[in-house]
């Protein structure tokens, strides 16, 4: 897409305050309202570990063993340095054409909430396909050589390995 955001196009000071607000919403379990992380690396300090917490871990314990293992995968994936850009929905005011190009957008936080709410009904396949779909959206939308496309490709490999080792090989 012509409107794909490069890391160099984004001023970190404009994006990360939104992330702080989103972190508070997730902690308070009042839902994610619409901010997006459109940058591939955290500002000074290691914010990514603070960003994704286990506020929903108690709910995840109520899931089946297979779904608890999927929860471990998404929790760990969300804490991966390359996955930060995929945690929250894309901010349409920063990337205007994204929602025209991507008809069924997903974010890791949306997948995680659906998982914890029991939405996957014990289907590890549906969980697996949603993560792949999210990353394929990023790969298709962003131009060759972009940081976001590169991160999506890296996260895809990381996810595949985590899924095999944590869910399938158990």
Backbone as a chain_set.jsonl record, in Angstrom:
{"seq": "XXXXXXXXXXXXXXXXXXXXXXXXXXXXXXXXXXXXXXXXXXXXXXXXXXXXXXXXXXXXXXXXXXXXXXXXXXXXXXXXXXXXXXXXXXXXXXXXXXXXXXXXXXXXXXXXXXXXXXXXXXXXXXXXXXXXXXXXXXXXXXXXXXXXXXXXXXXXXXXXXXXXXXXXXX", "coords": {"N": [[0.822, -1.188, 0.0], [0.368, 2.288, -0.668], [0.249, 3.995, 1.491], [1.659, 2.881, 3.556], [3.252, 2.776, 6.681], [6.455, 3.702, 7.57], [9.041, 3.057, 9.94], [10.669, 5.287, 10.167], [8.964, 7.314, 9.428], [7.389, 7.976, 11.538], [6.915, 9.847, 14.449], [8.127, 9.036, 17.509], [7.234, 10.259, 19.894], [4.652, 11.009, 19.305], [3.248, 8.647, 19.068], [3.685, 6.791, 21.241], [2.517, 7.881, 23.659], [-0.17, 7.19, 23.288], [0.011, 4.467, 23.523], [0.591, 4.169, 26.215], [-1.89, 4.987, 27.261], [-3.509, 2.942, 26.239], [-2.383, 0.778, 27.568], [-3.272, 1.248, 30.143], [-6.012, 0.919, 29.773], [-6.155, -1.801, 29.123], [-5.177, -2.927, 31.487], [-7.171, -2.097, 33.248], [-9.182, -3.562, 32.249], [-11.177, -2.563, 30.628], [-11.486, -2.63, 27.978], [-10.188, -2.203, 24.631], [-9.782, 0.735, 22.937], [-9.002, 2.05, 20.417], [-6.452, 2.938, 19.743], [-3.267, 2.695, 18.13], [-0.227, 0.921, 17.676], [2.205, 1.982, 15.727], [4.804, 1.776, 15.257], [7.96, 0.163, 15.224], [9.713, -0.286, 17.306], [10.299, 0.043, 20.81], [10.4, 3.06, 22.806], [13.176, 4.675, 24.534], [14.408, 2.58, 27.106], [12.911, -0.457, 28.27], [10.004, -0.827, 27.38], [8.219, -2.689, 26.388], [7.875, -4.975, 27.976], [6.397, -4.007, 30.081], [4.157, -3.248, 28.761], [2.487, -5.403, 27.927], [0.663, -7.249, 30.001], [-0.321, -9.77, 32.401], [-3.11, -9.461, 32.954], [-5.367, -10.834, 32.358], [-4.912, -13.415, 33.067], [-6.145, -14.992, 35.061], [-8.655, -15.492, 33.959], [-7.837, -16.956, 31.764], [-7.039, -19.309, 32.94], [-9.361, -20.731, 33.198], [-9.833, -21.851, 30.778], [-9.634, -24.65, 28.439], [-6.953, -27.076, 28.484], [-5.586, -27.085, 26.007], [-6.315, -24.556, 24.981], [-5.257, -22.953, 26.977], [-2.598, -23.293, 26.451], [-2.457, -22.037, 23.976], [-2.947, -19.484, 24.882], [-0.575, -18.999, 26.301], [1.172, -18.899, 24.144], [0.241, -16.592, 22.711], [0.526, -14.637, 24.679], [3.306, -14.676, 25.136], [4.163, -14.075, 22.564], [3.2, -11.475, 22.262], [4.941, -10.152, 23.876], [7.242, -10.18, 22.477], [9.895, -8.479, 20.918], [9.682, -7.881, 18.168], [6.981, -8.002, 17.665], [5.548, -5.882, 18.655], [4.323, -3.875, 17.09], [2.035, -5.091, 16.207], [0.254, -5.408, 18.247], [-1.949, -3.677, 18.955], [-4.925, -2.429, 17.24], [-4.562, -1.027, 13.922], [-4.012, 2.422, 13.578], [-6.265, 4.362, 12.059], [-6.138, 7.061, 11.392], [-3.473, 7.536, 11.023], [-2.701, 5.753, 9.058], [-4.326, 5.915, 6.519], [-5.351, 4.406, 4.308], [-5.387, 1.78, 5.126], [-7.665, 0.375, 6.173], [-9.247, 0.33, 3.947], [-7.882, -1.307, 2.233], [-7.361, -3.647, 3.743], [-9.72, -5.792, 4.551], [-10.606, -7.338, 6.716], [-9.357, -6.61, 9.384], [-7.109, -7.475, 12.062], [-5.812, -7.62, 15.414], [-3.286, -8.416, 17.833], [-4.189, -8.05, 20.459], [-6.943, -8.147, 20.164], [-7.305, -10.789, 19.287], [-6.325, -12.115, 21.514], [-8.188, -11.319, 23.508], [-10.498, -12.514, 22.456], [-9.762, -15.189, 22.6], [-9.435, -15.559, 25.423], [-12.015, -15.077, 26.246], [-13.252, -17.373, 25.527], [-14.004, -17.646, 22.935], [-12.865, -19.152, 20.859], [-13.66, -21.686, 21.28], [-12.238, -24.083, 21.929], [-10.792, -24.579, 19.583], [-7.857, -24.958, 18.284], [-6.969, -24.664, 15.741], [-8.472, -22.514, 14.594], [-7.515, -20.419, 16.185], [-4.795, -20.47, 15.469], [-5.012, -19.866, 12.713], [-6.075, -17.26, 12.823], [-3.944, -15.757, 13.912], [-2.05, -16.124, 11.889], [-3.459, -14.913, 9.774], [-3.609, -12.222, 10.622], [-0.862, -11.554, 10.489], [-0.348, -12.074, 7.785], [-1.958, -10.101, 6.633], [-0.434, -7.825, 7.316], [1.925, -8.379, 5.928], [1.036, -8.386, 3.265], [-0.018, -5.759, 2.974], [2.059, -3.916, 3.508], [4.938, -2.432, 1.91], [7.612, -4.083, 0.102], [10.655, -4.426, 1.792], [9.982, -2.731, 3.887], [10.014, -1.947, 7.392], [7.896, -2.853, 8.944], [6.765, -4.906, 7.386], [8.937, -6.65, 7.331], [9.143, -7.221, 10.071], [6.691, -8.541, 10.425], [7.139, -10.848, 8.932], [9.218, -11.982, 10.423], [7.911, -12.365, 12.897], [6.02, -14.201, 12.096], [7.562, -16.511, 11.673], [8.583, -16.877, 14.255], [6.167, -17.232, 15.638], [5.192, -19.611, 14.421], [7.059, -21.488, 15.307], [6.751, -21.259, 18.12], [4.086, -22.08, 18.359], [4.17, -24.732, 17.455], [5.973, -25.878, 19.328], [4.757, -25.275, 21.825], [1.974, -25.757, 21.695], [1.319, -27.888, 19.837], [3.308, -29.889, 20.224], [2.979, -30.733, 22.77]], "CA": [[0.0, 0.0, 0.0], [1.11, 3.54, -0.75], [0.224, 4.686, 2.767], [2.313, 2.077, 4.588], [4.067, 3.586, 7.583], [7.814, 3.261, 7.852], [9.432, 3.489, 11.281], [11.245, 6.625, 10.079], [7.893, 8.27, 9.184], [6.603, 8.176, 12.751], [7.574, 10.474, 15.582], [7.778, 8.223, 18.677], [6.511, 11.038, 20.883], [3.246, 11.083, 18.928], [2.623, 7.334, 19.112], [3.775, 6.066, 22.505], [1.543, 8.27, 24.685], [-1.367, 6.385, 23.055], [0.278, 3.134, 24.042], [0.41, 4.262, 27.658], [-3.327, 4.99, 27.513], [-4.012, 1.603, 25.962], [-1.936, -0.104, 28.639], [-4.161, 1.458, 31.272], [-7.299, 0.315, 29.437], [-6.021, -3.249, 29.232], [-5.046, -3.228, 32.905], [-8.478, -1.907, 33.868], [-10.076, -4.5, 31.568], [-12.334, -1.84, 30.107], [-11.494, -2.757, 26.525], [-9.235, -1.447, 23.836], [-10.655, 1.636, 22.206], [-8.668, 2.272, 19.014], [-5.098, 3.407, 19.479], [-2.446, 1.711, 17.43], [1.214, 1.037, 17.734], [2.616, 1.913, 14.33], [6.25, 1.89, 15.307], [8.428, -1.189, 15.448], [10.551, -0.463, 18.487], [9.9, 0.839, 21.963], [11.295, 4.176, 23.116], [14.241, 4.339, 25.485], [13.908, 1.703, 28.161], [12.244, -1.625, 27.714], [8.593, -0.648, 27.683], [7.389, -3.786, 25.901], [7.533, -5.898, 29.055], [5.351, -3.371, 30.866], [2.994, -3.043, 27.912], [1.602, -6.557, 27.909], [0.696, -7.886, 31.306], [-1.216, -10.915, 32.528], [-4.332, -9.063, 33.656], [-6.413, -11.799, 32.027], [-4.4, -14.762, 33.358], [-7.137, -15.748, 35.838], [-9.663, -15.949, 33.001], [-7.206, -17.97, 30.915], [-6.978, -20.565, 33.692], [-10.643, -21.416, 33.039], [-9.858, -22.457, 29.453], [-9.11, -26.014, 28.338], [-5.485, -27.131, 28.442], [-5.139, -26.666, 24.667], [-6.485, -23.108, 24.86], [-4.282, -22.336, 27.88], [-1.315, -23.296, 25.732], [-2.572, -20.958, 22.992], [-2.795, -18.251, 25.656], [0.865, -18.844, 26.546], [1.771, -18.49, 22.87], [-0.071, -15.193, 22.381], [1.127, -13.798, 25.725], [4.741, -14.571, 24.864], [4.319, -13.396, 21.281], [2.966, -10.048, 22.483], [6.115, -9.61, 24.555], [8.386, -10.248, 21.585], [10.267, -7.148, 20.439], [9.251, -7.674, 16.79], [5.524, -8.063, 17.571], [4.928, -4.702, 19.259], [3.514, -3.142, 16.113], [0.817, -5.848, 15.913], [-0.532, -5.59, 19.465], [-3.204, -2.93, 18.899], [-5.41, -2.169, 15.87], [-3.898, 0.044, 13.169], [-4.637, 3.73, 13.74], [-6.711, 4.78, 10.726], [-5.745, 8.44, 11.099], [-2.067, 7.519, 10.602], [-2.578, 4.926, 7.856], [-5.697, 6.096, 6.037], [-5.823, 3.402, 3.348], [-5.29, 0.416, 5.658], [-8.976, -0.268, 6.311], [-9.784, 0.122, 2.598], [-7.136, -2.427, 1.658], [-7.513, -4.829, 4.606], [-11.162, -5.857, 4.844], [-10.833, -7.985, 8.016], [-8.154, -6.382, 10.189], [-7.006, -8.095, 13.384], [-4.651, -7.252, 16.218], [-3.022, -9.443, 18.838], [-5.022, -7.835, 21.642], [-8.288, -8.636, 19.826], [-7.234, -12.254, 19.282], [-6.159, -12.533, 22.912], [-9.474, -11.152, 24.2], [-11.405, -13.535, 21.929], [-9.29, -16.446, 23.175], [-9.72, -15.6, 26.858], [-13.473, -15.109, 26.428], [-13.752, -18.677, 25.108], [-14.509, -17.519, 21.571], [-12.336, -20.164, 19.94], [-14.343, -22.953, 21.581], [-11.288, -25.198, 21.9], [-10.262, -24.805, 18.237], [-6.504, -24.431, 18.118], [-6.838, -24.327, 14.322], [-8.984, -21.158, 14.388], [-6.55, -19.526, 16.819], [-3.617, -20.482, 14.597], [-5.323, -19.168, 11.462], [-6.234, -15.829, 13.088], [-2.609, -15.154, 14.037], [-1.481, -16.112, 10.527], [-4.207, -13.93, 8.996], [-3.121, -10.915, 11.071], [0.485, -11.33, 9.957], [-0.45, -12.017, 6.322], [-2.448, -8.752, 6.325], [0.706, -6.902, 7.407], [2.863, -8.703, 4.846], [0.432, -7.961, 1.994], [-0.254, -4.321, 2.929], [3.289, -3.114, 3.572], [5.811, -2.643, 0.757], [8.859, -4.843, 0.244], [11.721, -3.654, 2.419], [9.531, -1.935, 5.029], [10.288, -2.52, 8.705], [6.707, -3.564, 9.421], [6.679, -6.165, 6.631], [10.03, -7.489, 7.834], [8.756, -7.699, 11.404], [5.612, -9.521, 10.261], [7.764, -12.098, 8.476], [9.939, -12.535, 11.57], [6.934, -12.818, 13.882], [5.406, -15.413, 11.542], [8.49, -17.62, 11.958], [8.591, -17.039, 15.713], [4.87, -17.798, 16.007], [5.122, -21.005, 13.969], [7.867, -22.301, 16.22], [6.106, -21.263, 19.437], [2.864, -22.866, 18.27], [4.556, -26.152, 17.374], [6.588, -26.317, 20.578], [3.918, -25.077, 23.005], [0.624, -26.304, 21.541], [1.261, -29.171, 19.139], [4.254, -30.896, 20.725], [2.712, -30.934, 24.187]], "C": [[0.855, 1.235, 0.0], [1.208, 4.251, 0.59], [0.907, 3.911, 3.886], [3.258, 2.957, 5.39], [5.422, 2.926, 7.766], [8.163, 3.762, 9.249], [9.969, 4.913, 11.253], [10.187, 7.706, 9.854], [7.17, 8.685, 10.456], [7.453, 8.814, 13.834], [7.176, 9.699, 16.837], [6.995, 8.981, 19.731], [5.02, 11.148, 20.582], [2.531, 9.754, 19.153], [2.583, 6.763, 20.522], [2.893, 6.587, 23.619], [0.23, 7.498, 24.53], [-1.192, 4.986, 23.626], [0.112, 3.13, 25.553], [-1.072, 4.255, 28.015], [-3.915, 3.603, 27.293], [-3.601, 0.638, 27.067], [-2.876, 0.029, 29.833], [-5.526, 0.834, 30.997], [-7.24, -1.198, 29.579], [-5.942, -3.656, 30.699], [-6.396, -3.125, 33.597], [-9.54, -2.803, 33.258], [-11.337, -3.81, 31.064], [-12.344, -1.831, 28.589], [-10.457, -1.887, 25.864], [-10.032, -0.562, 22.9], [-10.243, 1.945, 20.787], [-7.262, 2.756, 18.756], [-4.308, 2.316, 18.795], [-0.985, 1.967, 17.711], [1.672, 0.898, 16.3], [4.119, 2.098, 14.221], [6.778, 0.518, 15.696], [9.305, -1.356, 16.67], [10.103, 0.481, 19.592], [10.854, 2.005, 22.146], [12.347, 3.733, 24.128], [13.673, 3.553, 26.66], [13.142, 0.563, 27.524], [10.772, -1.613, 28.097], [7.76, -1.881, 27.339], [7.014, -4.77, 26.993], [6.433, -5.334, 29.933], [4.04, -3.33, 30.087], [2.001, -4.19, 27.993], [1.737, -7.279, 29.24], [-0.305, -9.029, 31.332], [-2.486, -10.564, 33.291], [-5.47, -10.046, 33.41], [-5.994, -13.24, 32.332], [-5.414, -15.599, 34.137], [-8.24, -16.284, 34.935], [-9.103, -17.061, 32.117], [-7.134, -19.324, 31.617], [-8.259, -21.379, 33.567], [-10.764, -22.121, 31.689], [-9.382, -23.906, 29.506], [-7.587, -25.961, 28.277], [-4.956, -26.645, 27.084], [-5.228, -25.154, 24.51], [-5.563, -22.352, 25.828], [-2.911, -22.281, 27.21], [-1.316, -22.24, 24.622], [-2.412, -19.602, 23.68], [-1.311, -17.978, 25.934], [1.556, -18.345, 25.286], [1.493, -17.012, 22.605], [0.519, -14.245, 23.423], [2.612, -13.591, 25.433], [5.016, -13.849, 23.542], [4.161, -11.891, 21.443], [4.13, -9.388, 23.214], [7.374, -9.679, 23.703], [8.642, -8.87, 20.98], [9.772, -6.879, 19.019], [7.729, -7.582, 16.653], [4.818, -6.82, 18.099], [3.99, -3.949, 18.333], [2.173, -3.825, 15.842], [-0.101, -6.012, 17.125], [-1.903, -4.928, 19.36], [-3.647, -2.721, 17.455], [-4.669, -1.002, 15.229], [-4.711, 1.331, 13.333], [-4.987, 4.272, 12.354], [-6.342, 6.223, 10.404], [-4.277, 8.527, 10.677], [-1.867, 6.758, 9.298], [-3.978, 4.855, 7.229], [-6.193, 4.959, 5.148], [-5.862, 1.984, 3.908], [-6.637, -0.295, 5.672], [-9.709, -0.398, 4.975], [-9.158, -1.119, 1.973], [-7.37, -3.724, 2.438], [-8.956, -4.873, 5.098], [-11.477, -6.481, 6.2], [-9.596, -7.824, 8.891], [-8.25, -7.069, 11.553], [-5.805, -7.507, 14.102], [-4.464, -8.356, 17.26], [-3.912, -9.277, 20.065], [-6.446, -8.328, 21.388], [-8.331, -10.164, 19.835], [-7.138, -12.77, 20.708], [-7.477, -12.435, 23.679], [-10.474, -12.215, 23.749], [-11.05, -14.899, 22.512], [-9.72, -16.571, 24.63], [-11.228, -15.666, 27.132], [-14.082, -16.456, 26.028], [-14.26, -18.701, 23.681], [-14.019, -18.574, 20.596], [-12.915, -21.558, 20.192], [-13.44, -24.175, 21.399], [-10.75, -25.532, 20.506], [-8.89, -24.16, 18.105], [-6.273, -24.029, 16.663], [-7.31, -22.897, 14.054], [-8.054, -20.115, 15.005], [-5.321, -19.355, 15.92], [-3.876, -19.657, 13.331], [-5.532, -17.67, 11.68], [-4.879, -15.135, 13.227], [-1.959, -15.06, 12.655], [-2.146, -15.039, 9.669], [-3.763, -12.507, 9.341], [-1.768, -10.601, 10.432], [0.488, -11.274, 8.428], [-1.016, -10.675, 5.869], [-1.285, -7.764, 6.306], [1.698, -7.132, 6.27], [2.326, -8.209, 3.505], [0.312, -6.443, 1.88], [1.03, -3.514, 2.804], [4.233, -3.449, 2.427], [7.059, -3.459, 1.105], [9.916, -3.915, 0.835], [11.276, -2.81, 3.603], [9.822, -2.684, 6.329], [9.098, -3.352, 9.182], [6.545, -4.897, 8.699], [7.739, -7.142, 7.122], [9.687, -8.06, 9.208], [7.645, -8.738, 11.314], [6.174, -10.869, 9.826], [8.527, -12.771, 9.616], [8.974, -13.112, 12.603], [6.235, -14.087, 13.395], [6.274, -16.629, 11.867], [8.513, -17.921, 13.45], [7.299, -17.71, 16.168], [4.775, -19.277, 15.626], [5.882, -21.915, 14.935], [7.212, -22.404, 17.603], [4.866, -22.16, 19.428], [3.182, -24.358, 18.24], [5.068, -26.642, 18.724], [5.646, -26.259, 21.776], [2.562, -25.768, 22.901], [0.645, -27.706, 20.951], [2.138, -30.258, 19.75], [4.016, -31.26, 22.183], [2.253, -32.3, 24.439]], "O": [[1.936, 1.254, 0.588], [2.138, 5.026, 0.813], [0.746, 4.257, 5.056], [3.976, 3.785, 4.83], [5.514, 1.739, 8.079], [7.636, 4.783, 9.69], [9.757, 5.672, 12.199], [10.464, 8.888, 10.06], [6.412, 9.655, 10.446], [8.571, 8.375, 14.102], [6.0, 9.7, 17.202], [6.158, 8.385, 20.408], [4.214, 11.356, 21.488], [1.326, 9.74, 19.403], [1.532, 6.291, 20.957], [2.527, 5.797, 24.489], [-0.419, 7.182, 25.528], [-2.137, 4.396, 24.15], [-0.447, 2.188, 26.113], [-1.473, 3.588, 28.97], [-4.736, 3.144, 28.087], [-4.385, -0.226, 27.459], [-3.232, -0.968, 30.462], [-6.137, 0.274, 31.907], [-8.173, -1.811, 30.098], [-6.576, -4.629, 31.107], [-6.734, -3.961, 34.434], [-10.685, -2.8, 33.71], [-12.423, -4.39, 31.07], [-13.125, -1.102, 27.978], [-9.919, -0.957, 26.465], [-10.873, -1.054, 22.147], [-11.144, 2.1, 19.962], [-6.912, 2.969, 17.595], [-4.657, 1.139, 18.881], [-0.57, 3.1, 17.952], [1.547, -0.174, 15.708], [4.627, 2.534, 13.188], [6.11, -0.217, 16.423], [9.617, -2.489, 17.039], [9.596, 1.573, 19.334], [11.996, 1.949, 21.69], [12.398, 2.568, 24.523], [12.577, 3.842, 27.14], [12.771, 0.633, 26.353], [10.353, -2.305, 29.025], [6.705, -2.098, 27.936], [5.929, -5.351, 26.943], [5.622, -6.086, 30.473], [2.956, -3.372, 30.668], [0.798, -3.962, 28.116], [2.784, -7.841, 29.56], [-1.054, -9.224, 30.374], [-2.892, -11.305, 34.186], [-6.432, -10.084, 34.176], [-6.657, -14.182, 31.897], [-5.529, -16.8, 33.895], [-8.708, -17.407, 35.125], [-9.818, -18.0, 31.766], [-7.165, -20.367, 30.964], [-8.249, -22.587, 33.802], [-11.693, -22.901, 31.477], [-8.797, -24.337, 30.499], [-7.009, -24.9, 28.042], [-3.991, -25.884, 27.028], [-4.316, -24.533, 23.965], [-5.137, -21.236, 25.531], [-2.16, -21.323, 27.392], [-0.286, -21.619, 24.359], [-1.811, -18.683, 23.122], [-0.855, -16.841, 25.811], [2.422, -17.473, 25.349], [2.418, -16.257, 22.304], [0.969, -13.153, 23.073], [3.111, -12.467, 25.478], [5.988, -13.103, 23.424], [4.899, -11.117, 20.834], [4.272, -8.166, 23.161], [8.451, -9.285, 24.149], [7.706, -8.18, 20.578], [9.468, -5.73, 18.697], [7.237, -7.125, 15.622], [3.595, -6.722, 17.994], [2.96, -3.44, 18.776], [1.265, -3.196, 15.299], [-1.127, -6.687, 17.034], [-2.916, -5.564, 19.651], [-2.831, -2.825, 16.539], [-4.204, -0.096, 15.921], [-5.938, 1.322, 13.238], [-4.097, 4.601, 11.57], [-6.245, 6.572, 9.227], [-3.881, 9.5, 10.035], [-0.969, 7.079, 8.52], [-4.704, 3.874, 7.39], [-7.363, 4.588, 5.237], [-6.328, 1.072, 3.226], [-6.741, -1.44, 5.232], [-10.681, -1.146, 4.872], [-9.824, -1.881, 1.273], [-7.557, -4.782, 1.837], [-9.356, -4.086, 5.956], [-12.519, -6.18, 6.781], [-8.866, -8.789, 9.118], [-9.334, -7.22, 12.116], [-4.894, -6.965, 13.475], [-5.383, -9.131, 17.528], [-4.343, -10.271, 20.65], [-7.087, -8.866, 22.292], [-9.286, -10.759, 20.334], [-7.793, -13.748, 21.067], [-7.843, -13.353, 24.412], [-11.216, -12.756, 24.569], [-11.935, -15.673, 22.875], [-10.305, -17.58, 25.023], [-11.658, -16.243, 28.13], [-15.287, -16.66, 26.172], [-14.884, -19.676, 23.261], [-14.691, -18.859, 19.605], [-12.688, -22.487, 19.417], [-13.835, -25.169, 20.791], [-10.3, -26.654, 20.275], [-8.778, -22.962, 17.845], [-5.462, -23.144, 16.388], [-6.625, -22.143, 13.362], [-7.828, -19.055, 14.421], [-4.876, -18.239, 15.654], [-3.042, -18.843, 12.936], [-5.197, -16.878, 10.799], [-4.694, -14.034, 12.708], [-1.386, -14.029, 12.303], [-1.469, -14.334, 8.921], [-3.565, -11.683, 8.448], [-1.562, -9.51, 9.901], [1.248, -10.504, 7.84], [-0.604, -10.155, 4.832], [-1.167, -6.959, 5.382], [2.246, -6.178, 5.716], [3.082, -7.671, 2.697], [0.519, -5.892, 0.799], [1.074, -2.529, 2.066], [4.327, -4.605, 2.014], [7.489, -3.508, 2.258], [10.049, -2.763, 0.423], [12.123, -2.219, 4.273], [9.868, -3.914, 6.349], [9.276, -4.426, 9.756], [6.224, -5.907, 9.325], [7.461, -8.327, 7.305], [9.913, -9.241, 9.472], [7.66, -9.719, 12.058], [5.73, -11.913, 10.304], [8.485, -13.993, 9.757], [9.188, -14.208, 13.121], [5.897, -14.954, 14.2], [5.759, -17.662, 12.292], [8.467, -19.082, 13.859], [7.323, -18.637, 16.978], [4.327, -20.098, 16.427], [5.395, -22.977, 15.322], [7.127, -23.487, 18.183], [4.627, -22.907, 20.376], [2.533, -25.151, 18.923], [4.65, -27.693, 19.208], [5.727, -27.113, 22.659], [2.054, -26.302, 23.887], [0.044, -28.62, 21.515], [1.745, -31.424, 19.787], [4.787, -32.023, 22.763], [1.977, -32.658, 25.584]]}, "num_chains": 1, "name": "protein.A"}
